[in-house]
Amino acid sequence: MRVVATNKKAYHDFEILEKYEAGLALQGSEVKAIRAGRVNLKDSFVKFVKGEPYVFGMHISHLDSANPHFKPDEKRPRKLLLHKKEINKLLGKTSEKGYTVVPLRLYFNNKNLAKLEIALAKGKTLHDKRESLKKKIMDREAKIAMKNYS
């Protein structure tokens, strides 16, 4: 499994509850652009349109080596491919207040298929963000202390 892009902001802004693996419906040279690492997941989110999940705000740049006459929109909504049970479960949870679906990382699996890891998440408050930042700093200091102790 080769990770191409990650959404670090999602881990900071949201509390991750459940993770899912979704396929992507891509056009033309978008797979080549993903392989080249020309992807940005920073401000992307998943929204349900007529009961089908789409990822909005994911930016896939156009490759210079690809056909110049066919340029798909770089920020177009891309359909996610999930099982019906997973879609229904996510739809039910997102209808509740405070829950959302965010993309976490884009990678190629063992069969060389582009997959997007999405997660059911709940937004963090400012207090929670500060608390997780303090915990992260304390863990880092503890690791350094253990390393210097040996």
Contact map, one row per residue, 1 for C-alpha under 8 A:
111000000000000000000000000000000000000000000000000000000000000000000000000000000000000000000000000000000011110000000000000000000000000000000000000000
111100000000000000000000000000000000000000000000000000000000000000000000000000000000000000000000000000000011100000000000000000000000000000000000000000
111111000000000000000000000000000000000000000000000000000000000000000000000000000000000000000000000000001111000000000000000000000000000000000000000000
011111000000000000000000000000000110101000000000000000000000000000000000000000000000000000000000000000001111000000000000000000000000000000000000000000
001111100000000000000000000000000000101110000000000000000000000000000000000000000000000000000000000000001110000000000000000000000000000000000000000000
001111110000000000000000000000000000000010000000000000000000000000000000000000000000000000000000000000011100000000000000000000000000000000000000000000
000011111110000000000000000000000000000011000000000000000000000000000000000000000000000000000000000000111000000000000000000000000000000000000000000000
000001111111000000000000000000000000000001000000000000000000000000000000000000000000000000000000000000010000000000000000000000000000000000000000000000
000000111111100000000000000000000000000001000000000000000000000000000000000000000000000000000000000000000000000000000000000000000000000000000000000000
000000111111110000000000000000000000000001000000000000000000000000000000000000000000000000000000000001110000000000000000000000000000000000000000000000
000000111111111100000000000000000000000000000000000000000000000000000000000000000000000000000000000000010000000000000000000000000000000000000000000000
000000011111111000000000000000000000000000000000000000000000000000000000000000000000000000000000000000000000000000000000000000001000000000000000000000
000000001111111000000000000000000000000000000000000000000000000000000000000000000000000000000000000000000000000000000000001100001000000000000000000000
000000000111111100000000000000000000000000000000000000000000000000000000000000000000000000000000000000000000000000000000111100000000000000000000000000
000000000011111110000000000000000000000000000000000000000000000000000000000000000000000000000000000000000000000000000000111100000000000000000000000000
000000000010011111100000000000000000000000000000000000000000000000000000000000000000000000000000000000000000000000000011110000000000000000000000000000
000000000000001111100000000000000000000000000000000000000000000000000000000000000000000000000000000000000000000000000011110000000000000000000000000000
000000000000000111110000000000000000000000000000000000000000000000000000000000000000000000000000000000000000000000000011100000000000000000000000000000
000000000000000111111000000000000000000000000000000000000000000000000000000000000000000000000000000000000000000000001111000000000000000000000000000000
000000000000000001111100000000000000000000000000000000000000000000000000000000000000000000000000000000000000000000001110000000000000000000000000000000
000000000000000000111110000000000000000000000000000000000000000000000000000000000100000000000000000000000000000000111100000000000000000000000000000000
000000000000000000011111000000000000000000000000000000000000000000000000000000011100000000000000000000000000000000111100000000000000000000000000000000
000000000000000000001111100000000000000000000000000000000000000000000000000000011100000000000000000000000000000011110000000000000000000000000000000000
000000000000000000000111110000000000000000000000000000000000000000000000000001111000000000000000000000000000000001110000000000000000000000000000000000
000000000000000000000011111000000000000000000000000000000000000000000000000001111000000000000000000000000000000000000000000000000000000000000000000000
000000000000000000000001111101100000000000000000000000000000000000000000000001000000000000000000000000000000000000000000000000000000000000000000000000
000000000000000000000000111111100000000000000000000000000000000000000001000000000000000000000000000000000000000000000000000000000000000000000000000000
000000000000000000000000011111100000000000000000000000000000000000000101000000000000000000000000000000000000000000000000000000000000000000000000000000
000000000000000000000000001111111000000000000000000000000000011001100000000000000000000000000000000000000000000000000000000000000000000000000000000000
000000000000000000000000011111111100000000000000000000000001110000000000000000000000000000000000000000000000000000000000000000000000000000000000000000
000000000000000000000000011111111110000000000000000000000000000000000000000000000000000000000000000000000000000001000000000000000000000000000000000000
000000000000000000000000000011111111000000000000000000000000001000000000000000000000000000000000000000000000000000000000000000000000000000000000000000
000000000000000000000000000011111111111000000000000000000001111000000000000000000000000000000000000000000000000000000000000000000000000000000000000000
000100000000000000000000000001111111111000000000000000000001000000000000000000000000000000000000000000000000000000000000000000000000000000000000000000
000100000000000000000000000000111111110000000000000000000000000000000000000000000000000000000000000000000000000000000000000000000000000000000000000000
000000000000000000000000000000011111110000000000000000000000000000000000000000000000000000000000000000000000000000000000000000000000000000000000000000
000110000000000000000000000000001111111000000000000000000000000000000000000000000000000000000000000000000000000000000000000000000000000000000000000000
000000000000000000000000000000001111111100000000000000000001110000000000000000000000000000000000000000000000000000000000000000000000000000000000000000
000110000000000000000000000000001100111110000000000000000111100000000000000000000000000000000000000000000000000000000000000000000000000000000000000000
000010000000000000000000000000000000011111000000000000000111000000000000000000000000000000000000000000000000000000000000000000000000000000000000000000
000011100000000000000000000000000000001111110000000000001110000000000000000000000000000000000000000000111000000000000000000000000000000000000000000000
000000111100000000000000000000000000000111110000000000000100000000000000000000000000000000000000000000000000000000000000000000000000000000000000000000
000000000000000000000000000000000000000011111000000000001100000000000000000000000000000000000000000000000000000000000000000000000000000000000000000000
000000000000000000000000000000000000000011111100000000111100000000000000000000000000000000000000000001100000000000000000000000000000000000000000000000
000000000000000000000000000000000000000000111110000000111100000000000000000000000000000000000000000011100000000000000000000000000000000000000000000000
000000000000000000000000000000000000000000011111000011110000000000000000000000000000000000000000000111100000000000000000000000000000000000000000000000
000000000000000000000000000000000000000000001111100011110000000000000000000000000000000000000000000010000000000000000000000000000000000000000000000000
000000000000000000000000000000000000000000000111111111000000000000000000000000000000000000100000000000000000000000000000000000000000000000000000000000
000000000000000000000000000000000000000000000011111111000000000000000000000000000000000000000000000000000000000000000000000000000000000000000000000000
000000000000000000000000000000000000000000000001111100000000000000000000000000000000000000000000000000000000000000000000000000000000000000000000000000
000000000000000000000000000000000000000000000001111110000000000000000000000000000000001000100000000000000000000000000000000000000000000000000000000000
000000000000000000000000000000000000000000000001111111000000000000000000000000110000001000000000000000000000000000000000000000000000000000000000000000
000000000000000000000000000000000000000000000111101111100000000000000000000000111000001000000000000000000000000000000000000000000000000000000000000000
000000000000000000000000000000000000000000000111100111110000000000000000000011110000000000000000000000000000000000000000000000000000000000000000000000
000000000000000000000000000000000000000000011110000011111100000000000000000011110000000000000000000000100000000000000000000000000000000000000000000000
000000000000000000000000000000000000000000011110000001111100000000000000001111000000000000000000000000000000000000000000000000000000000000000000000000
000000000000000000000000000000000000000010111000000000111110000000000000001110000000000000000000000000000000000000000000000000000000000000000000000000
000000000000000000000000000000000000001111111000000000111111000000000000011110000000000000000000000000000000000000000000000000000000000000000000000000
000000000000000000000000000000000000001110000000000000001111100000000000011000000000000000000000000000000000000000000000000000000000000000000000000000
000000000000000000000000000001001100011100000000000000000111110000000000011000000000000000000000000000000000000000000000000000000000000000000000000000
000000000000000000000000000001001000011000000000000000000011111000000000010000000000000000000000000000000000000000000000000000000000000000000000000000
000000000000000000000000000011001000010000000000000000000001111101000011010000000000000000000000000000000000000000000000000000000000000000000000000000
000000000000000000000000000010011000000000000000000000000000111111000000000000000000000000000000000000000000000000000000000000000000000000000000000000
000000000000000000000000000000000000000000000000000000000000011111110000000000000000000000000000000000000000000000000000000000000000000000000000000000
000000000000000000000000000000000000000000000000000000000000001111100000000000000000000000000000000000000000000000000000000000000000000000000000000000
000000000000000000000000000010000000000000000000000000000000011111110000000000000000000000000000000000000000000000000000000000000000000000000000000000
000000000000000000000000000010000000000000000000000000000000000111111110000000000000000000000000000000000000000000000000000000000000000000000000000000
000000000000000000000000000000000000000000000000000000000000000101111110000000000000000000000000000000000000000000000000000000000000000000000000000000
000000000000000000000000000000000000000000000000000000000000000000111110000000000000000000000000000000000000000000000000000000000000000000000000000000
000000000000000000000000000100000000000000000000000000000000000000111111000000000000000000000000000000000000000000000000000000000000000000000000000000
000000000000000000000000000000000000000000000000000000000000010000111111100000000000000000000000000000000000000000000000000000000000000000000000000000
000000000000000000000000001100000000000000000000000000000000010000000111110100000000000000000000000000000000000000000000000000000000000000000000000000
000000000000000000000000000000000000000000000000000000000000000000000011111100000000000000000000000000000000000000000000000000000000000000000000000000
000000000000000000000000000000000000000000000000000000000111110000000001111100000000000000000000000000000000000000000000000000000000000000000000000000
000000000000000000000000000000000000000000000000000000011111000000000000111110000000000000000000000000000000000000000000000000000000000000000000000000
000000000000000000000000000000000000000000000000000000011100000000000001111111000000000000000000000000000000000000000000000000000000000000000000000000
000000000000000000000000000000000000000000000000000001111100000000000000001111100000000000000000000000000000000000000000000000000000000000000000000000
000000000000000000000001110000000000000000000000000001110000000000000000000111110000000000000000000000000000000000000000000000000000000000000000000000
000000000000000000000001100000000000000000000000000111100000000000000000000011111000000000000000000000000000000000000000000000000000000000000000000000
000000000000000000000111100000000000000000000000000111100000000000000000000001111100000000000000000000000000000000000000000000000000000000000000000000
000000000000000000000111100000000000000000000000000010000000000000000000000000111110000000000000000000000000000000000000000000000000000000000000000000
000000000000000000001110000000000000000000000000000000000000000000000000000000011111011000000000000000000000000000000000000000000000000000000000000000
000000000000000000000000000000000000000000000000000000000000000000000000000000001111111000000000000000000000000000000000000000000000000000000000000000
000000000000000000000000000000000000000000000000000000000000000000000000000000000111111100000000000000000000000000000000000000000000000000000000000000
000000000000000000000000000000000000000000000000000000000000000000000000000000000011111110000000000000000000000000000000000000000000000000000000000000
000000000000000000000000000000000000000000000000000000000000000000000000000000000111111111000000000000000000000000000000000000000000000000000000000000
000000000000000000000000000000000000000000000000001110000000000000000000000000000111111111100000000000000000000000000000000000000000000000000000000000
000000000000000000000000000000000000000000000000000000000000000000000000000000000001111111110000000000000000000000000000000000000000000000000000000000
000000000000000000000000000000000000000000000000000000000000000000000000000000000000111111111000000000000000000000000000000000000000000000000000000000
000000000000000000000000000000000000000000000000000000000000000000000000000000000000011111111100000010000000000000000001000000000000000000000000000000
000000000000000000000000000000000000000000000001001000000000000000000000000000000000001111111110000000000000000000000000000000000000000000000000000000
000000000000000000000000000000000000000000000000000000000000000000000000000000000000000111111111000000000000000000000000000000000000000000000000000000
000000000000000000000000000000000000000000000000000000000000000000000000000000000000000011111111001100000000000000000000000000000000000000000000000000
000000000000000000000000000000000000000000000000000000000000000000000000000000000000000001111111111110000000000000000000000000000000000000000000000000
000000000000000000000000000000000000000000000000000000000000000000000000000000000000000000111111101000000000000000000000000000000000000000000000000000
000000000000000000000000000000000000000000000000000000000000000000000000000000000000000000011111111000000000000000000000000000000000000000000000000000
000000000000000000000000000000000000000000000000000000000000000000000000000000000000000000000111111000000000000000000000000000000000000000000000000000
000000000000000000000000000000000000000000000000000000000000000000000000000000000000000000000101111100000000000000000000011000000000000000000000000000
000000000000000000000000000000000000000000000000000000000000000000000000000000000000000000001111111110000000000000000001111000000000000000000000000000
000000000000000000000000000000000000000000000100000000000000000000000000000000000000000000001100011111000000000000000001111000000000000000000000000000
000000000000000000000000000000000000000000001110000000000000000000000000000000000000000001000100001111100000000000000111100000000000000000000000000000
000000000100000000000000000000000000000000011100000000000000000000000000000000000000000000000000000111110000000000000111100000000000000000000000000000
000000100100000000000000000000000000000010011100000000100000000000000000000000000000000000000000000011111000000000011110000000000000000000000000000000
000001110110000000000000000000000000000010000000000000000000000000000000000000000000000000000000000001111100000000011110000000000000000000000000000000
001111100000000000000000000000000000000010000000000000000000000000000000000000000000000000000000000000111110000000011100000000000000000000000000000000
001111000000000000000000000000000000000000000000000000000000000000000000000000000000000000000000000000011111000001111000000000000000000000000000000000
111110000000000000000000000000000000000000000000000000000000000000000000000000000000000000000000000000001111100001110000000000000000000000000000000000
111100000000000000000000000000000000000000000000000000000000000000000000000000000000000000000000000000000111111111100000000000000000000000000000000000
110000000000000000000000000000000000000000000000000000000000000000000000000000000000000000000000000000000011111111100000000000000000000000000000000000
100000000000000000000000000000000000000000000000000000000000000000000000000000000000000000000000000000000001111110000000000000000000000000000000000000
000000000000000000000000000000000000000000000000000000000000000000000000000000000000000000000000000000000001111110000000000000000000000000000000000000
000000000000000000000000000000000000000000000000000000000000000000000000000000000000000000000000000000000001111111000000000000000000000000000000000000
000000000000000000000010000000000000000000000000000000000000000000000000000000000000000000000000000000000001111111100000000000000000000000000000000000
000000000000000000000011000000100000000000000000000000000000000000000000000000000000000000000000000000000111100111110000000000000000000000000000000000
000000000000000000001111000000000000000000000000000000000000000000000000000000000000000000000000000000000111100011111000000000000000000000000000000000
000000000000000000001111000000000000000000000000000000000000000000000000000000000000000000000000000000111110000001111100000000000000000000000000000000
000000000000000000111100000000000000000000000000000000000000000000000000000000000000000000000000000000111100000000111110000000000000000000000000000000
000000000000000000111100000000000000000000000000000000000000000000000000000000000000000000000000000011111000000000011111000000000000000000000000000000
000000000000000111110000000000000000000000000000000000000000000000000000000000000000000000000000000011110000000000001111100000000000000000000000000000
000000000000000111100000000000000000000000000000000000000000000000000000000000000000000001000000001111000000000000000111110000000000000000000000000000
000000000000011111000000000000000000000000000000000000000000000000000000000000000000000000000000001111000000000000000011111000000000000000000000000000
000000000000011110000000000000000000000000000000000000000000000000000000000000000000000000000000011100000000000000000001111100000000000000000000000000
000000000000111000000000000000000000000000000000000000000000000000000000000000000000000000000000011100000000000000000000111110000000000000000000000000
000000000000111000000000000000000000000000000000000000000000000000000000000000000000000000000000000000000000000000000000011111111000000000000000000000
000000000000000000000000000000000000000000000000000000000000000000000000000000000000000000000000000000000000000000000000001111111000000000000000000000
000000000000000000000000000000000000000000000000000000000000000000000000000000000000000000000000000000000000000000000000000111111100000000000000000000
000000000000000000000000000000000000000000000000000000000000000000000000000000000000000000000000000000000000000000000000000111111110000000000000000000
000000000000000000000000000000000000000000000000000000000000000000000000000000000000000000000000000000000000000000000000000111111111000000000000000000
000000000001100000000000000000000000000000000000000000000000000000000000000000000000000000000000000000000000000000000000000111111111100000000000000000
000000000000000000000000000000000000000000000000000000000000000000000000000000000000000000000000000000000000000000000000000001111111110000000000000000
000000000000000000000000000000000000000000000000000000000000000000000000000000000000000000000000000000000000000000000000000000111111111000000000000000
000000000000000000000000000000000000000000000000000000000000000000000000000000000000000000000000000000000000000000000000000000011111111100000000000000
000000000000000000000000000000000000000000000000000000000000000000000000000000000000000000000000000000000000000000000000000000001111111110000000000000
000000000000000000000000000000000000000000000000000000000000000000000000000000000000000000000000000000000000000000000000000000000111111111000000000000
000000000000000000000000000000000000000000000000000000000000000000000000000000000000000000000000000000000000000000000000000000000011111111100000000000
000000000000000000000000000000000000000000000000000000000000000000000000000000000000000000000000000000000000000000000000000000000001111111110000000000
000000000000000000000000000000000000000000000000000000000000000000000000000000000000000000000000000000000000000000000000000000000000111111111000000000
000000000000000000000000000000000000000000000000000000000000000000000000000000000000000000000000000000000000000000000000000000000000011111111100000000
000000000000000000000000000000000000000000000000000000000000000000000000000000000000000000000000000000000000000000000000000000000000001111111110000000
000000000000000000000000000000000000000000000000000000000000000000000000000000000000000000000000000000000000000000000000000000000000000111111111000000
000000000000000000000000000000000000000000000000000000000000000000000000000000000000000000000000000000000000000000000000000000000000000011111111100000
000000000000000000000000000000000000000000000000000000000000000000000000000000000000000000000000000000000000000000000000000000000000000001111111110000
000000000000000000000000000000000000000000000000000000000000000000000000000000000000000000000000000000000000000000000000000000000000000000111111111000
000000000000000000000000000000000000000000000000000000000000000000000000000000000000000000000000000000000000000000000000000000000000000000011111111100
000000000000000000000000000000000000000000000000000000000000000000000000000000000000000000000000000000000000000000000000000000000000000000001111111110
000000000000000000000000000000000000000000000000000000000000000000000000000000000000000000000000000000000000000000000000000000000000000000000111111111
000000000000000000000000000000000000000000000000000000000000000000000000000000000000000000000000000000000000000000000000000000000000000000000011111111
000000000000000000000000000000000000000000000000000000000000000000000000000000000000000000000000000000000000000000000000000000000000000000000001111111
000000000000000000000000000000000000000000000000000000000000000000000000000000000000000000000000000000000000000000000000000000000000000000000000111111
000000000000000000000000000000000000000000000000000000000000000000000000000000000000000000000000000000000000000000000000000000000000000000000000011111
